Amino acid sequence: MAVASISNGTMKKSKRSKRIRLILLGGLSAGALAGCSPARQPAISSDNVYTNNFYVPGAGYYHAPFRAWYAHPYNFYDSQKRLYFFGGQWEPDPHQSITNVSSPLPQTAQTVQAARTDIPRGGFGCIGGHGGYYHTYS
């Protein structure tokens, strides 16, 4: 809403409130488009190395000695079972290994990449195009 002010006996309309609105709208649209940035999580690959308990949403935790992802962290202790989880099995003692960094097997990397839930796979999201990023509605 414009504000009226008196200057030399005449009424002038101030455009401050309009400018503020434009700035606020500009800030809101910039914030909305920030969700369409090109920065994405890197793809899971057998060319990369991962540490124990590297977490991938939808796939689980990486167990470096076993070069695969599992539902529970490496050497997870379940107090009710009184067992440790590692490499897809439950045992009474924790697994001991000097390996805490490794590369997954190629097939495992492909499977985990396909299972990820932290990357958009259609629907409302962003796609790149001609130097910009656009929302998609499917």
Secondary structure, DSSP 8 states (H G I E B T S, - for coil): --EEEEETTEEEEE-HHHHHHHHHHHHHHHHHHHTT-S-------TTS-EETT-EETTTEEEEGGGTEEESS-TTEEETTTTEEEETTEEESS----S--EE---HHHHHHHHHH-SSS--SSSEEEEETTEEEEE--
